[in-house]
Amino acid sequence: MPDTSAIAPGKDNSPPRILIVDDNQSIHRDFELVFHEDEPNPALAADALQLYGTAIQPALVKPTYILDHAISGAEGVQKVKEGLAAGRVYQLAFVDIRMPGIDGVETIERLWQLDPRIQMVICTAYADYSQDDLARRLGFTDKLLVLKKPFDSLEVTQLAITLTEKWYLAVQAALKLEQMELLVAQRTQRFLELQRRSSERRIYAAGADVPPEAPADSSEPLAAPGVEAKTLELPLLLVVGDDAETCRQIQQGFAGQFRLIEARSGQAGFELARENVPDVIFAAIEAAELDGIELCRRLKSDELASHIPVILLAKARSEKQQLAALEAGADDFFAGSLNLKLLRARVTNLLQAARKANGPHNQEILLNPRELATNQVDVQFLRRTIALVEKHMSDFEFDVEALSQKMFMSRRQLFRKLKGVAGCPPNVFIRNLRLKRATQLLRESRMSVTEITYAVGFSDLKHFRTIFREHFGVLPGEYGAPLGEPVAAGRTDPSAAQHPSALPLENPGHNATGIGSGS
């Protein structure tokens, strides 16, 4: 019997496919009638309107299916095999129990060997197999139902609707499960990688000759082959201007103390400043495209560059220019011929002031970015950064890479910005925020040390205890307990027994270190 197809869309823009396996041709015609879509009859509608004065109510739209037919079990198995090869899977099969050759039960066994997802309905007028016999042959499964002949068209329709929908839901559930298993595998791999890197860092800290591979949350990139590490540690100076003589003098005056980059125009200088986030900027008032004063104004209002000291250079002294420079936010103004000795002293003072401002801070600074930042732009930057870390506090995979993506910055930009504003690299910034939250939970909650460890994003309890003790001088379970008194009931720290020499600070609640400190 030829295949028949309907035109209504299914879950994947094609109707569900149903296979009818029966050696009786009349059964196939019955299924065709059940699933046949009623066609409108204009003549009948006109007669009804003339006789009864009302039009025929439109019939309910039936679900449509693609019906394939097989007059034997062997033919049914072949159709499923061909369908799988062509990517046309069957969602449902109605299989007669009594057929020559292989009967319905053996047909179902073979079909499930090809595709175990197919929903099956056994069609029978006789009790050929008992329930126990079917269970022994086909197992206990939710993919098998029995339909007694003669069947009702409504019953067949409801079975088709229910079982095809069940097939789609089962496929979606299996896909979701596979995605979850893949995600778990990826996170497990990430966790093991973090553990490996942590072990390597501890081994290196203990005196290994070869440093470990740079982890994903490291500060700045390692030096390239042939480049001394000390070179990368030098402050970065950006010189903006097209005066070759001035650039040459600055290069000679600051060589060996700074790394220098140059921009020939104000616009190029602005882009280089955002890309590299230098430690100091020299900009000529007379710079092309974007003059020095306007460049300074833009830098001071830009989130990436607002903290950078800007020194404006002018060829001739002008009180008007000097006033405009200071109003634009310039940190200093030099006019006339360059006095390199004075210029070096001014740069040194600016950098020392920044380092002093970003030195160790007390615990309240973490809650008040205004204590770290010197302008509103930096305050907003720190608030946004802290909010992102707090939002992902319990995610041990939230590292420098993840933070830089959330901040829409490169890792290098984030490193230099946080180094300039908070005085520490991003990995230390994140770690100190986690430790700060741990101290709050230790003081204010009844959570165990293990629970707090995972709540603040540490994946290894031993590593958390080590870092906490290095930072605060006591183990987590001892934090907040007055000297000479036992740890509060319910607060357990299995590390306490392993470190009998740990002595609590005189007042540990007031010795929390701020984000500007490293360890």
C-alpha positions in Angstrom: 0.0 0.0 0.0 1.4 3.4 -0.9 2.5 5.8 1.8 0.2 8.8 2.5 1.3 12.1 3.9 -0.4 15.0 5.6 0.6 18.6 5.5 0.3 20.0 9.1 3.6 20.8 10.8 4.9 18.8 13.8 7.6 19.6 16.3 10.3 19.9 13.7 8.0 21.5 11.0 6.9 18.0 9.8 4.0 15.9 11.0 4.7 12.9 13.3 5.3 9.6 11.5 3.1 6.6 12.3 3.7 3.0 11.1 0.8 0.6 10.6 1.9 -3.0 10.6 -1.0 -5.4 9.8 -1.6 -8.2 7.3 -5.3 -7.1 6.8 -5.8 -4.5 4.1 -9.1 -3.4 5.7 -7.3 -2.4 8.9 -5.1 -0.1 6.9 -8.2 1.6 5.3 -9.7 2.0 8.7 -6.6 3.9 10.0 -6.7 6.0 6.8 -10.3 7.0 7.6 -9.5 7.7 11.3 -6.6 10.1 10.4 -8.2 11.5 7.2 -8.8 15.2 7.3 -12.4 16.1 6.6 -12.7 18.1 3.4 -15.2 21.0 3.1 -18.3 20.2 1.0 -19.8 23.5 -0.4 -22.9 21.8 -1.9 -23.7 20.1 1.4 -23.2 23.4 3.3 -25.6 25.2 0.9 -28.3 22.4 1.3 -28.0 22.7 5.1 -28.4 26.4 5.0 -31.5 26.1 2.8 -33.2 23.4 4.9 -32.3 24.4 8.4 -31.4 28.1 8.0 -28.0 27.6 9.6 -24.6 26.8 8.1 -22.8 23.6 9.0 -20.5 24.1 12.0 -16.9 23.7 10.9 -15.3 20.5 12.0 -12.6 20.5 14.6 -9.2 20.5 13.0 -7.6 17.0 13.5 -4.0 16.5 14.1 -2.3 15.2 11.0 0.3 12.5 10.6 2.4 10.8 8.0 1.1 7.3 7.8 3.3 4.5 6.4 2.0 0.9 5.9 3.5 -2.5 6.1 1.5 -5.8 5.5 4.0 -7.9 7.5 6.4 -7.7 10.4 9.4 -8.1 8.1 8.3 -5.2 5.9 7.7 -3.0 9.0 11.2 -3.7 10.2 12.6 -2.8 6.8 10.7 0.5 6.7 12.0 1.5 10.1 15.6 0.6 9.0 15.2 2.7 5.8 13.6 5.6 7.7 16.5 5.7 10.2 19.0 5.7 7.3 17.2 8.6 5.6 16.6 10.6 8.9 12.9 9.9 8.9 12.2 8.4 12.4 8.9 7.0 13.5 7.3 8.2 16.6 4.5 5.6 16.9 3.7 2.1 15.5 0.4 0.2 15.6 1.3 -3.5 15.3 -1.1 -6.4 14.8 -0.4 -9.4 17.1 -1.3 -12.1 14.6 0.6 -12.0 11.4 2.2 -14.7 9.2 6.0 -15.0 9.4 7.0 -13.0 12.5 4.2 -12.1 14.8 3.6 -8.8 16.5 5.7 -9.4 19.6 8.7 -10.4 17.6 8.2 -7.5 15.3 8.2 -5.1 18.2 11.4 -6.7 19.6 13.1 -6.2 16.3 11.8 -2.6 15.9 13.1 -1.7 19.3 16.5 -3.1 18.5 16.6 -0.6 15.6 15.1 2.3 17.5 14.2 1.9 21.2 12.4 5.3 21.3 9.3 4.2 19.2 6.1 4.1 21.1 4.2 0.8 20.4 0.5 -0.2 20.4 -0.4 -3.9 20.1 -3.6 -4.3 18.1 -5.4 -7.6 18.9 -8.9 -9.2 19.1 -7.7 -12.2 21.1 -5.7 -13.0 24.2 -2.8 -14.5 22.4 -0.3 -13.4 25.1 -0.9 -13.0 28.8 0.4 -9.9 30.6 3.2 -12.1 32.1 4.2 -13.4 28.7 4.4 -9.9 27.2 6.5 -8.7 30.2 8.9 -11.6 29.8 9.3 -11.0 26.1 9.3 -7.2 26.0 10.0 -6.2 29.6 8.2 -3.8 31.8 8.1 -0.6 29.8 6.0 2.6 29.5 6.3 2.5 25.7 3.8 -0.3 25.1 0.0 -0.2 25.2 -2.6 -2.7 24.0 -5.6 -1.7 21.8 -8.5 -4.2 21.5 -10.1 -4.8 18.1 -12.5 -3.5 16.9 -11.2 -0.2 17.9 -13.0 3.1 18.2 -11.7 6.1 16.0 -11.7 8.4 19.0 -9.6 6.0 21.0 -7.1 5.7 18.2 -6.9 9.4 17.8 -6.3 10.0 21.5 -3.6 7.3 21.5 -1.8 8.9 18.6 -2.0 12.4 20.1 -0.7 11.2 23.5 2.0 8.9 22.4 3.5 11.1 19.7 3.7 14.0 22.2 5.2 11.6 24.7 7.9 10.6 22.2 8.8 14.3 21.6 9.0 15.0 25.4 11.2 11.9 25.9 13.6 13.1 23.2 13.8 16.6 24.7 14.4 15.1 28.1 17.2 12.9 26.8 18.8 15.9 25.1 18.6 18.0 28.2 20.2 15.2 30.2 23.0 14.9 27.7 23.6 18.6 27.9 23.7 18.5 31.7 26.1 15.6 31.7 28.4 17.5 29.3 28.2 20.6 31.5 29.1 18.5 34.6 32.0 16.9 32.7 33.3 20.4 31.6 33.0 21.8 35.2 34.7 18.7 36.6 37.5 19.1 34.2 37.8 22.8 35.1 37.8 21.9 38.8 40.6 19.4 38.3 42.6 21.9 36.3 42.2 24.5 39.1 43.3 21.9 41.7 46.3 21.0 39.5 47.3 24.7 39.2 46.9 25.2 42.9 49.1 22.3 43.7 51.7 23.5 41.2 51.7 27.0 42.8 52.1 25.5 46.3 55.0 23.3 45.1 56.7 26.3 43.5 56.2 28.4 46.6 57.9 25.6 48.6 61.1 25.9 46.6 60.6 24.2 43.2 63.1 25.3 40.5 60.6 25.6 37.7 57.7 28.0 38.0 54.2 26.6 37.2 52.3 27.4 34.1 50.5 30.8 34.3 47.0 30.2 35.5 43.9 31.7 34.0 43.5 34.1 36.9 47.1 35.4 36.9 47.8 39.1 36.8 49.7 40.1 33.6 51.0 37.9 30.8 54.4 36.3 31.3 57.4 37.9 29.6 58.1 36.8 26.1 61.2 34.7 25.4 64.3 37.0 25.6 62.5 39.7 27.6 63.4 40.2 31.2 60.6 40.0 33.7 61.8 43.3 35.2 61.1 45.1 32.0 57.4 44.2 32.3 57.3 45.5 35.9 58.4 49.0 34.9 55.7 51.7 34.8 54.2 52.5 31.4 54.4 56.0 30.1 52.3 57.3 27.2 53.6 60.3 25.3 51.0 62.1 23.1 52.2 64.7 20.6 53.8 65.2 17.1 56.9 67.2 18.3 59.8 64.8 17.6 62.3 66.7 19.7 60.0 66.7 22.8 59.4 62.9 22.4 63.2 62.3 22.0 63.9 64.3 25.2 61.3 62.4 27.2 62.6 59.1 25.9 66.2 59.9 27.0 65.0 61.3 30.3 62.9 58.4 31.3 64.7 55.5 29.7 65.4 52.6 32.0 62.8 53.8 34.5 59.7 53.5 32.3 58.4 51.7 29.3 57.4 54.3 26.7 54.7 54.2 24.0 53.9 57.1 21.7 50.9 58.6 19.9 51.2 61.3 17.2 47.7 62.7 17.7 45.3 63.2 20.5 42.7 60.8 19.1 45.4 58.1 18.8 46.5 58.9 22.3 43.0 58.4 23.7 42.7 55.0 22.0 46.2 53.9 23.2 45.3 55.0 26.7 42.2 52.9 26.8 43.9 49.9 25.2 47.1 49.9 27.4 46.0 51.8 30.6 49.4 53.4 31.2 50.6 54.6 34.6 51.3 58.2 33.4 50.4 60.3 30.4 52.3 63.2 28.9 50.1 65.1 26.4 51.0 68.2 24.3 48.5 71.0 24.4 49.0 71.4 20.7 48.3 67.7 19.8 46.7 67.2 16.4 43.1 66.0 15.9 42.3 66.2 19.7 44.2 68.9 21.7 45.7 68.0 25.0 43.1 69.8 27.1 40.2 68.0 25.4 42.1 64.7 25.5 42.6 65.2 29.3 38.9 65.9 29.8 37.9 62.7 27.9 40.4 60.6 29.8 39.2 61.8 33.2 35.6 60.9 32.3 36.5 57.5 30.8 36.0 54.5 33.1 39.2 52.8 31.9 41.5 55.8 32.1 40.0 58.1 34.7 42.6 57.3 37.3 45.7 57.9 35.2 47.7 61.0 36.1 47.8 63.4 33.1 50.6 66.0 32.7 50.0 68.6 30.0 52.9 70.1 28.1 52.7 73.5 26.4 55.3 75.3 24.2 54.7 78.7 25.8 53.4 79.7 29.2 49.8 80.9 29.2 47.7 81.4 32.3 44.6 80.8 30.2 45.9 77.4 29.0 47.0 76.5 32.5 43.6 77.3 34.0 41.9 75.3 31.2 44.2 72.4 31.9 43.5 72.3 35.6 39.7 72.6 34.9 39.9 69.6 32.6 41.4 67.6 35.4 45.1 67.7 34.6 47.4 66.6 37.4 50.1 69.1 36.4 51.0 71.6 33.7 54.5 72.4 32.3 55.2 75.1 29.8 58.3 76.1 27.9 61.4 74.1 27.5 61.4 70.7 29.4 63.1 70.5 32.7 63.5 66.7 32.8 64.7 66.7 36.4 61.6 68.5 37.6 59.4 66.4 35.4 60.9 63.2 36.8 60.4 64.4 40.3 56.7 65.3 39.6 56.0 61.9 38.1 57.7 60.1 41.0 55.5 62.0 43.5 52.4 61.2 41.5 53.1 57.5 41.5 54.2 57.4 45.1 50.9 59.2 46.1 48.9 56.6 44.1 50.8 53.7 45.8 50.2 55.2 49.2 46.5 55.8 48.5 46.2 52.1 47.4 48.1 50.6 50.3 46.7 48.3 52.9 43.2 49.3 54.1 40.9 48.4 56.9 37.8 46.2 56.5 35.4 49.1 55.9 37.0 50.0 52.6 35.5 46.9 50.9 32.1 48.4 51.7 33.0 51.9 50.7 34.7 52.4 47.3 34.9 56.1 48.0 37.8 55.4 50.3 39.7 53.9 47.4 38.8 56.1 44.5 39.6 59.8 44.0 36.9 60.6 41.5 33.3 59.6 40.8 34.1 57.6 37.7 36.4 55.3 39.7 33.9 55.0 42.5 31.3 53.8 40.0 33.9 51.4 38.4 34.7 49.9 41.8 31.0 49.6 42.8 30.3 47.8 39.5 33.3 45.5 39.9 32.4 44.6 43.5 28.8 44.0 42.6 29.8 41.5 39.9 32.1 39.6 42.2 29.4 39.5 44.9 26.8 38.3 42.4 29.1 35.3 41.5 30.5 34.8 45.0 29.7 31.1 45.2 30.9 30.3 41.7 34.5 28.9 42.1 34.9 29.2 38.3 34.3 33.0 38.4 37.9 34.2 37.8 39.8 37.1 36.2 38.7 35.9 32.7 35.1 35.8 33.7 35.2 39.2 35.4 36.9 40.9 32.5 34.2 39.6 30.2 31.5 40.9 32.5 33.2 44.2 32.6 33.7 44.3 28.8 37.4 44.7 29.2 40.4 42.7 28.2 42.3 41.0 31.0 45.2 43.4 30.6 42.9 46.4 30.8 41.2 45.1 33.9 44.6 44.3 35.5 46.0 47.8 35.0 42.8 49.5 35.9 42.4 47.6 39.2 46.1 48.0 39.9 45.8 51.7 39.4 42.6 52.2 41.4 42.8 49.5 44.1 46.5 48.8 44.2 46.1 45.0 43.6 45.7 42.7 40.5 42.2 41.3 39.8 42.9 37.8 41.2 43.9 39.3 44.6 40.9 41.7 44.4 38.5 38.7 43.9 40.2 36.6 46.5 40.0 39.4 49.1 36.4 40.0 48.5 35.7 36.3 49.0 37.7 36.4 52.2 35.8 39.5 53.4 32.5 37.8 52.8 33.8 34.7 54.7 34.6 36.9 57.7 31.0 38.3 57.6 29.5 34.8 57.4 31.8 33.6 60.3 30.6 36.5 62.5 26.9 36.7 61.5 25.8 33.2 60.5 25.6 29.7 62.0 27.1 28.1 58.9 29.9 25.6 59.2 33.4 26.4 57.9 32.8 23.9 55.1 29.6 25.6 54.1 31.2 29.0 54.1 34.1 27.7 52.1 31.8 26.8 49.2 29.5 29.8 49.7 32.4 32.2 49.1 33.7 30.4 46.0 36.6 28.3 47.3 36.6 24.8 45.9 39.1 23.3 48.3 38.6 23.5 52.1 42.3 23.0 52.9 43.3 25.8 50.5 40.7 28.1 52.0 42.0 27.5 55.5 45.6 28.1 54.4 44.7 31.4 52.7 42.5 32.5 55.5 45.2 31.9 58.1 47.8 33.7 56.0 45.4 36.7 55.7 44.0 37.0 59.2 46.4 35.1 61.4 43.8 32.6 62.6 41.9 29.6 61.3 38.4 30.2 60.0 36.8 28.3 63.0 38.7 30.5 65.4 37.8 33.8 63.8 35.7 36.1 65.9 36.1 34.1 69.1 37.5 36.2 72.1 41.0 35.2 73.3 40.8 32.2 75.6 37.2 31.3 74.8 36.1 28.2 72.7 34.7 28.5 69.2 31.0 29.1 69.2 28.8 26.0 69.2 27.9 24.7 65.8 30.9 26.3 64.2 33.2 23.4 63.3 36.5 23.6 61.6 38.3 20.3 61.2 41.6 22.2 60.6 41.7 23.4 64.2 42.9 20.0 65.5 45.6 20.0 62.8 47.0 23.4 63.8 47.3 23.5 67.6 49.8 26.3 67.3 47.3 28.7 65.8 46.9 31.8 68.1 43.9 34.1 67.6 44.7 37.8 67.0 44.2 40.2 69.8 41.1 41.5 68.1 40.5 39.6 64.9 37.3 41.3 64.1 39.2 44.5 63.5 42.1 43.2 61.5 40.5 42.2 58.3 42.6 43.3 55.4 41.1 45.4 52.5 41.2 44.7 48.8 44.3 46.7 48.4 46.5 44.2 50.1 48.0 41.1 48.8 49.4 38.0 50.5 
